[in-house]
Amino acid sequence: MKDDPVNLETDSPESLAWQEERNAKAAAYVAALPGRDALVASIAAKLSDTRLAPVVGRGGKWFQKAVVEPSADEPVLVVRDTPTGEPRVLLDPNELTAKRGKPVSMMVFAPSPDGRTVAATVTEAGHEFHELVLIDVQTGERLPDEFPHNVSNIAWLADSSGLVLGSREVIDGEQEWPLYLHVLGTPVGAPLRSPKGIGDLRPIVSTDGRHILIATGNTEQRLDWIVEGDALVPFLPDVEGGISGVAQGGNLYAVLDGGSPRGRLVRIPIATATDRSSWTELVAESDDVLRFVEVVSDVIVLGYLRDAVSGLRLLTLDGELIEDVDVPGEGVISAYPYGASHPALPMLVKGDDEISFIRSTFDTAWAVYRYVVSERRLELVTPPAVTLPGLVVTTITPTSSDGAALPTQVVHRSDLDTSVPQPTLVYGYGGFNLSQIPSFSAEFATWIEAGGVFVFAHLRGGSDFGAEWWQQGRRERKQQTFDDLYAIAEHLVETGVTSRAQLAVKGESNGGLLTAAAAVQRPDLWAGIACDVPITDLIGFARDPLTYYIGREEYGDPNLPDEAEWLRRISPVHNVRPASYPALLVTAGANDPRCPVWQSRVFVDLVERNQQGDAPVLLRVYADQGHGASGLHGASEKNADWLAFLAHATGLAI
């Protein structure tokens, strides 16, 4: 900043020294907090056996990202001869960590349709350069193919001869997304020709191999392009709103939300896609939010949200109902252990005549399910390792500043004395078309076990209740997300659930922006704030290519004067004023390319210099981490830090 001799916006020796001084202070502070070490152990115990993933059946083999050794830092990639057979390890990130001296994580994997080869990506220390690894399933040996680019997405060709690979690179200072067609055993060629400026390219290969469609977009999903020869050409460029789907048998089965904010399912012949008279609506808009579609064995599997809870439905190819899949509990269904839903986030993985997914609720940890389509049979592959008996879950509906009702879950132990205010933790996100779905979280479960109240907020900016819910909290309407949070917090205090001296809020990434704004706009409302990997400077993010690509559509473009004006009004660093700020812990990953650590530095510096109270203002930067904490050890330590911090701030005994 202008009045600061150290420029904290760049990674200079001076700014890094400033950062390390604050980091050491924060590390010492949280290490001395009561119960912090016990929290590490409690979280690790819940994480070790609950890091589950679906099983993928291909070519008579079943593949899975699995925990073979509970104490290992990272899950491994295994193959089995049956869905629950003895695992054989194909890729072990823990071995790579030992060899490279840097923590290595496996991000995604994709077996070929014939099950003979598996593609996976690994990354080091949270840097998000995703290295492609190709493995011969029979021998377990790595194929010699070299792919020197950062892999963002993987799709196999239908005949298993090669892959379509999405990449992510900074070219001439701008974020670009080249797309490569790679045939196994051949050198890497030039990328497919594509228009400049389209982002986050994800290939969708039709089951018959005749078509490669290209999904794009970080927030709103689009299907505007198709591969012809060595180039991308227009496919559905003029469809209003979001469109996502799957190609099968010459048709695109797509969920569209333009004019239907909760979504409708449409069958589009690929050959006549531009002729809308050839389209067939299979499922009209209803109260359910349509979220995901897949086709398996000539059966449509439709994923949806009902009151922000996941569900699966089977339909014929003509849209007639076959059955609703009876999955126990009200929670999330996903391909990843992540309590959220997004049009680009798979709800399941497709195998040969089967699907697989994982499921959790507030009180039940992740379980693995497999559904055999031809048999109409749901099978519990791996039961939940952790349950929290005796939880009470109630729904409240505070009223926001614009009069909207905000469905919100309040969760606590059944033996908790709710006649008096209790330490309460609100979790919020509210952005990027991402729906928050009830699920099991080791850190939130630990808070509840300790006797705290946990509050799960559905904020505008997310799409918990459809595309309108998202549109009402983005760009020039972003303040509405913050107002929703404040309405929930005030309701909790007014109804005696908690008091301001016992109220905390936590959020990460876009939720980091939320909590940074909450600190600046309403410092009087909170006892403690945990602000993880935040964006805090909504003007300065334009100089970071990935952040700029991700943020400009959701928040606004700071390079455009009209949009910069509304961004400046809500940007946390531009609105810090002298105040009595609550206890504030800002956490960041040293290698985060999405929310770079300088965003946390400048914010903490400003709040430090404007703090008129005596509550701590801390910056904790984790080395060898990126946008999220990876590994059993890293995740347990980081979550214990902020939990102990908020417990101390709110008076929760650990």
Residue pairs with C-beta under 8 A, 6 or more apart in sequence:
1 8
1 602
1 605
1 606
4 605
6 12
6 14
6 15
6 18
7 14
7 15
8 15
8 18
8 19
8 598
8 601
8 602
8 605
9 15
9 540
9 598
9 601
9 602
10 598
11 597
11 598
15 598
15 601
18 601
18 605
19 597
19 601
19 619
19 621
22 604
22 618
22 619
22 621
23 619
23 620
23 621
25 618
26 585
26 618
26 619
26 620
27 620
29 616
29 618
29 645
30 36
30 585
30 618
30 620
30 641
30 644
30 645
33 644
33 645
33 647
33 648
34 644
34 648
34 653
34 654
35 644
35 647
35 653
35 654
36 640
36 641
36 644
36 654
37 640
38 654
39 446
39 639
39 640
39 643
39 644
39 654
40 636
40 637
40 640
41 636
42 446
42 449
43 442
43 443
43 446
43 635
43 636
43 639
43 640
43 643
44 632
44 633
44 636
46 365
46 386
46 442
46 445
46 446
47 442
47 632
47 635
47 636
48 67
48 70
48 71
48 632
49 67
49 70
49 365
49 385
49 386
50 337
50 365
50 366
50 384
50 385
50 386
50 440
50 442
51 67
51 75
51 337
51 366
51 632
52 66
52 67
52 337
52 358
52 366
52 367
52 368
52 382
53 64
53 65
53 66
53 75
53 335
53 336
53 337
53 358
53 368
54 64
54 335
54 348
54 349
54 356
54 357
54 358
54 368
54 369
54 370
55 62
55 63
55 64
55 80
55 83
55 351
55 356
55 368
55 370
55 381
56 62
56 63
56 64
56 111
56 349
56 350
56 351
56 356
57 63
57 83
57 351
57 352
57 353
57 354
57 356
57 370
58 111
58 112
58 113
58 114
58 115
58 351
58 352
59 111
59 112
59 113
59 114
59 115
59 116
59 352
60 81
60 115
60 352
61 79
61 80
61 81
61 111
61 115
61 137
62 79
62 80
62 81
62 82
62 83
62 85
62 351
63 77
63 78
63 79
63 80
63 90
63 109
63 111
63 115
63 118
64 77
64 78
64 80
64 87
65 75
65 76
65 77
65 78
65 106
65 109
66 75
66 76
66 77
66 78
66 87
67 75
67 76
68 76
68 78
68 87
68 89
71 632
72 94
72 632
73 94
73 97
73 103
73 631
73 632
73 633
73 634
74 93
74 94
74 97
74 103
74 104
74 105
74 106
74 630
74 631
74 632
75 93
75 106
76 89
76 90
76 91
76 92
76 93
76 94
76 106
77 89
77 90
77 91
77 92
77 106
77 109
77 118
77 120
77 135
78 87
78 88
78 89
78 90
79 87
79 88
79 90
79 118
79 137
80 86
80 87
80 88
83 370
83 379
83 381
84 381
88 140
89 140
90 118
90 135
90 137
90 140
91 106
91 109
91 118
91 120
91 122
91 133
91 135
93 104
93 105
93 106
93 122
94 104
96 104
96 122
97 103
97 104
100 124
102 124
102 125
102 624
103 124
103 125
103 624
103 630
103 631
103 634
104 122
104 123
104 124
105 122
105 123
105 630
105 631
106 120
106 121
106 122
107 120
107 121
107 122
107 123
107 130
108 120
108 121
108 154
109 118
109 119
109 120
109 121
110 118
110 119
110 120
110 154
110 155
110 156
110 163
111 117
111 118
111 119
111 137
111 156
112 118
112 119
112 156
112 160
113 156
113 158
113 159
113 160
114 160
115 137
116 136
116 137
116 138
116 160
117 134
117 135
117 136
117 137
117 143
117 160
117 184
118 134
118 135
118 137
119 132
119 133
119 134
119 135
119 154
119 156
119 163
120 132
120 133
120 135
121 130
121 131
121 132
121 133
121 151
121 154
122 130
122 131
122 133
123 129
123 130
123 131
123 626
125 591
125 623
125 624
125 625
125 626
126 589
126 590
126 591
126 592
126 624
126 625
126 626
126 627
126 628
126 630
127 591
127 593
127 626
128 150
128 168
128 591
128 593
128 594
128 626
128 627
129 150
130 150
130 151
130 152
131 151
132 145
132 147
132 151
132 154
132 165
133 142
134 142
134 143
134 145
134 184
135 141
135 142
135 143
136 142
136 143
143 184
143 185
145 182
145 184
145 185
146 188
147 165
147 180
147 182
147 188
148 188
149 165
149 167
149 169
149 178
149 180
149 188
150 167
150 168
150 169
151 165
151 166
151 167
152 166
152 167
152 168
152 177
152 200
152 201
152 202
153 165
153 166
153 201
153 202
153 203
154 163
154 164
154 165
154 166
155 163
155 164
155 165
155 202
155 203
155 204
155 205
155 212
156 162
156 163
156 164
156 205
157 163
157 164
157 205
157 209
158 205
158 206
158 207
158 208
158 209
159 209
161 183
161 184
162 181
162 182
162 183
162 184
162 186
163 181
163 182
163 184
164 179
164 180
164 181
164 182
164 203
164 205
164 212
164 227
165 179
165 180
165 181
165 182
165 203
166 177
166 179
166 200
166 201
166 202
166 203
167 177
167 178
167 179
167 180
167 191
168 175
168 176
168 177
168 200
168 546
169 175
169 176
169 177
169 178
170 176
170 545
170 546
173 545
174 545
175 199
175 545
175 546
175 548
175 549
176 196
176 199
177 198
177 199
177 200
177 201
178 191
178 192
178 194
179 191
179 192
179 194
179 201
179 203
179 214
179 232
180 188
180 189
180 191
180 192
181 189
181 192
181 227
181 230
182 188
182 189
192 227
192 230
192 231
192 232
193 230
193 231
193 232
194 201
194 214
194 225
194 231
194 232
195 232
198 216
198 224
198 225
198 232
199 216
199 217
199 218
199 549
200 216
200 217
200 218
201 214
201 215
201 216
202 214
202 215
202 216
202 344
203 212
203 213
203 214
203 215
203 227
204 212
204 213
204 214
204 215
204 223
204 245
204 246
204 247
205 211
205 212
205 247
206 212
206 213
206 247
206 248
206 249
206 250
206 270
207 247
207 248
207 249
207 295
208 248
208 249
208 250
210 250
211 226
211 227
211 247
211 250
211 270
212 226
212 227
213 223
213 225
213 226
213 227
213 235
213 247
213 252
213 270
214 223
214 224
214 225
214 226
214 227
214 232
214 235
215 221
215 222
215 223
215 244
215 344
216 222
216 223
216 224
216 225
217 242
217 344
218 344
218 432
218 549
218 550
218 553
218 554
219 432
219 433
219 553
219 554
220 241
220 242
220 343
220 433
220 553
221 242
221 243
221 244
221 343
221 344
222 236
222 239
222 242
222 243
223 235
223 236
223 239
223 243
223 244
223 245
223 252
223 254
224 234
224 235
224 236
224 237
224 239
225 232
225 233
225 234
225 235
225 237
226 232
226 233
226 234
226 235
226 270
227 233
235 273
236 243
236 268
236 273
236 274
239 256
239 258
240 258
240 259
241 256
241 257
241 258
241 259
241 260
241 467
242 255
242 256
242 257
242 258
242 343
242 433
242 467
243 254
243 255
243 256
243 257
243 258
244 254
244 255
244 292
244 293
244 343
244 344
245 252
245 253
245 254
245 255
245 268
245 293
246 252
246 253
246 293
246 294
246 295
247 253
247 270
248 295
249 295
249 317
250 269
250 270
250 271
251 267
251 268
251 269
251 270
252 267
252 268
252 269
252 270
252 273
253 265
253 266
253 267
253 268
253 282
253 293
253 295
253 300
254 265
254 266
254 267
254 268
254 293
255 263
255 264
255 265
255 266
255 290
255 291
255 292
255 293
255 343
256 263
256 264
256 266
257 263
257 264
257 290
257 466
257 467
260 284
260 285
261 285
261 466
261 467
261 468
261 469
261 471
262 285
262 286
262 287
262 288
262 289
262 290
262 465
262 466
262 467
263 285
263 289
263 290
263 291
263 466
263 467
264 281
264 283
264 284
264 285
264 290
265 281
265 282
265 283
265 290
265 293
265 300
265 302
265 315
265 319
266 279
266 280
266 281
266 282
267 279
267 280
267 282
267 317
267 319
268 278
268 279
269 278
269 279
272 278
280 319
281 319
282 300
282 315
282 318
282 319
283 290
283 302
283 315
283 319
287 306
288 304
288 305
288 306
288 311
289 304
289 305
289 306
289 435
289 463
289 464
289 465
289 466
290 302
290 303
290 304
291 303
291 304
291 305
291 310
291 341
291 343
291 347
291 435
292 302
292 303
292 304
292 341
292 343
292 346
292 347
292 348
293 300
293 301
293 302
293 303
294 300
294 301
294 303
294 348
294 350
294 355
295 301
295 317
296 350
296 351
296 353
296 354
296 355
296 373
297 353
297 373
297 374
298 317
299 314
299 315
299 316
299 317
299 322
299 373
300 314
300 315
300 316
300 317
300 319
301 312
301 313
301 314
301 348
301 355
301 373
302 312
302 313
302 314
302 315
303 310
303 311
303 312
303 313
303 333
303 347
303 348
304 310
304 311
304 312
304 313
305 311
305 341
305 435
305 437
305 464
305 465
307 407
308 407
308 435
308 436
308 437
308 438
308 458
308 464
308 465
309 330
309 331
309 332
309 437
309 438
310 331
310 332
310 333
310 334
310 341
310 347
310 359
310 437
311 324
311 325
311 327
311 333
312 324
312 325
312 327
312 333
312 347
312 348
312 357
312 371
313 321
313 323
313 324
313 325
314 321
314 322
314 323
314 324
314 325
314 373
314 376
315 321
315 322
316 322
322 376
323 376
325 371
325 378
326 378
327 333
327 359
327 369
327 378
329 359
329 361
329 364
330 361
330 438
331 339
331 359
331 360
331 361
331 362
331 364
331 437
331 438
331 439
331 440
332 338
332 339
332 340
332 341
332 359
332 360
332 361
332 437
332 438
332 439
333 347
333 348
333 357
333 358
333 359
334 340
334 341
334 345
334 346
334 347
334 348
334 357
334 358
334 359
335 345
335 346
335 347
335 348
335 349
335 357
335 358
336 345
336 346
336 358
337 358
337 360
337 366
338 345
338 439
339 360
339 436
339 437
339 438
339 439
339 440
339 441
340 429
340 434
340 435
340 436
340 437
341 347
341 434
341 435
341 437
341 463
342 432
342 433
342 434
342 435
342 463
343 433
345 434
347 357
348 355
348 356
348 357
349 355
349 356
349 357
353 372
353 373
353 374
354 370
354 371
354 372
354 373
355 370
355 371
355 373
356 368
356 369
356 370
356 371
356 381
357 368
357 369
357 371
358 366
358 367
358 368
358 369
359 366
359 367
359 369
360 366
360 367
360 384
360 439
360 440
361 438
361 439
361 440
362 388
362 391
362 393
362 409
362 411
362 438
362 439
362 440
362 456
363 387
363 388
363 389
363 391
363 393
363 440
364 384
364 386
364 387
364 388
364 440
365 384
365 385
365 386
365 387
365 440
366 384
366 440
367 380
367 382
367 383
367 384
368 380
368 381
368 382
369 378
369 379
369 380
369 381
370 378
370 379
370 381
371 377
371 378
371 379
372 379
384 440
386 440
386 445
388 445
388 448
388 449
390 413
390 414
390 415
391 411
391 412
391 413
391 414
391 448
392 411
392 412
392 413
392 414
392 416
393 409
393 410
393 411
393 438
394 409
394 410
395 407
395 408
395 409
395 410
396 407
396 408
396 410
396 491
396 495
397 405
397 406
397 407
397 408
398 405
398 406
398 408
398 487
398 488
398 490
398 491
399 405
399 406
399 487
399 491
400 406
400 460
400 480
400 483
400 484
400 487
401 480
401 483
401 484
401 486
401 487
402 480
402 483
404 460
404 472
404 484
406 457
406 458
406 459
406 484
406 487
406 488
407 458
407 465
408 455
408 456
408 457
408 458
408 488
409 438
409 455
409 456
410 453
410 454
410 455
410 456
410 492
410 497
411 448
411 453
411 454
411 455
411 456
412 418
412 422
412 448
412 452
412 453
412 454
413 448
413 449
413 451
416 422
416 451
416 453
418 497
420 496
421 493
421 496
421 497
421 498
421 499
421 502
422 451
422 452
422 453
422 497
422 498
422 502
423 451
423 452
423 453
423 498
423 502
423 504
423 647
423 650
423 651
423 652
424 452
424 453
424 454
424 455
424 492
424 497
424 498
424 502
424 503
424 504
424 650
425 444
425 447
425 452
425 453
425 454
425 455
425 504
425 505
425 506
425 646
425 650
426 455
426 457
426 485
426 488
426 489
426 492
426 503
426 504
426 505
426 506
427 444
427 454
427 455
427 456
427 457
427 505
427 506
427 507
427 511
428 436
428 457
428 459
428 485
428 488
428 505
428 507
428 511
428 514
428 515
429 436
429 459
429 461
429 462
429 507
429 508
429 509
429 510
429 511
429 514
430 457
430 459
430 460
430 461
430 462
430 473
430 481
430 484
430 485
430 510
430 511
430 514
431 461
431 462
431 473
431 474
431 481
431 510
431 511
431 513
431 514
431 554
432 461
432 462
432 510
432 554
433 462
433 463
433 467
433 470
434 462
434 463
434 510
435 462
435 463
435 464
436 456
436 457
436 458
436 459
436 462
436 464
437 464
438 456
442 635
442 639
443 639
443 642
443 643
444 454
446 639
446 643
447 454
447 643
447 647
447 652
448 454
450 647
450 652
450 653
450 654
451 652
451 653
452 647
452 650
452 652
453 497
453 498
455 488
455 492
455 497
457 484
457 485
457 488
458 464
458 465
458 469
459 473
459 481
459 484
459 485
459 514
460 469
460 470
460 472
460 473
460 477
460 480
460 481
460 484
461 470
461 472
461 473
461 474
461 478
461 480
461 481
461 510
462 469
462 470
462 473
463 469
463 470
471 477
472 480
473 480
473 481
473 484
474 554
474 555
475 554
475 555
475 556
475 563
475 566
476 556
476 563
476 566
478 555
478 556
478 566
478 570
479 569
479 570
481 514
482 514
482 517
482 518
482 521
482 570
485 505
485 514
485 518
486 518
486 521
486 522
486 525
489 503
489 505
489 522
489 525
489 526
490 525
492 498
492 503
493 499
493 500
493 503
500 524
500 525
500 526
500 527
501 527
501 650
501 651
502 527
502 650
502 651
502 652
503 525
503 526
503 527
503 650
504 526
504 527
504 528
504 529
504 530
504 646
504 649
504 650
505 514
505 515
505 518
505 526
505 528
505 529
505 530
506 515
506 529
506 530
506 532
506 642
506 646
507 513
507 514
507 515
507 530
507 531
507 532
507 534
508 532
508 533
508 534
508 628
509 532
509 533
509 534
509 535
509 594
509 595
509 627
510 535
510 554
511 532
512 531
512 532
512 533
512 534
512 535
512 536
512 595
513 534
513 535
513 536
513 538
513 572
515 529
515 530
515 531
515 532
515 534
516 531
516 534
516 535
516 536
516 572
516 586
516 603
517 570
517 572
518 525
518 526
518 529
519 526
519 529
519 531
519 572
519 581
519 582
519 584
519 607
520 572
520 575
520 576
520 577
520 607
521 575
523 579
523 580
523 581
523 582
524 580
526 582
527 582
527 583
527 649
527 650
527 651
528 582
528 583
528 584
528 585
528 645
528 646
528 648
528 649
528 650
529 582
529 583
529 584
529 585
530 585
530 587
530 642
530 645
530 646
531 584
531 585
531 586
531 587
531 600
531 603
532 586
532 587
532 588
532 642
533 587
533 588
533 589
533 592
533 594
533 595
533 600
533 627
533 628
534 572
534 586
534 588
534 595
534 599
534 600
534 603
535 541
535 547
535 551
535 555
535 595
535 599
536 571
536 572
536 573
536 599
536 600
536 602
536 603
537 571
537 572
537 573
537 574
537 599
537 602
537 603
538 551
538 555
538 556
538 558
538 567
538 568
538 570
538 571
538 572
538 574
539 558
539 564
539 567
539 568
539 571
539 574
540 558
540 573
540 599
540 602
541 547
541 548
541 551
541 558
541 599
542 548
542 552
542 557
542 558
542 559
544 593
544 596
546 593
546 594
547 593
547 594
547 595
547 596
550 594
552 558
555 567
556 563
556 564
556 566
556 567
557 563
557 564
558 564
558 567
568 574
569 575
572 603
573 602
573 603
573 606
576 603
576 606
576 607
576 610
577 610
578 610
578 612
579 610
579 611
579 612
579 613
580 611
580 612
580 613
580 615
581 607
581 610
581 611
581 612
581 613
581 615
581 617
582 613
582 615
582 649
583 615
583 616
583 617
583 645
583 646
583 648
583 649
584 604
584 607
584 615
584 616
584 617
584 618
585 616
585 618
585 620
585 641
585 642
585 645
585 646
586 600
586 603
586 604
586 618
586 619
586 620
587 600
587 619
587 620
587 621
587 622
587 638
587 641
587 642
588 595
588 597
588 599
588 600
588 619
588 620
588 621
588 622
589 597
589 621
589 622
589 625
589 626
589 627
589 628
589 629
590 597
590 621
590 622
590 623
590 624
590 625
591 624
591 625
591 626
592 625
592 626
592 627
593 626
593 627
594 626
594 627
595 627
597 621
600 619
600 621
601 619
604 617
604 618
604 619
607 617
608 617
611 617
615 649
618 645
620 641
622 629
622 634
622 638
624 634
625 634
625 638
629 635
629 637
629 638
629 639
643 654
644 654
646 652
647 653
647 654
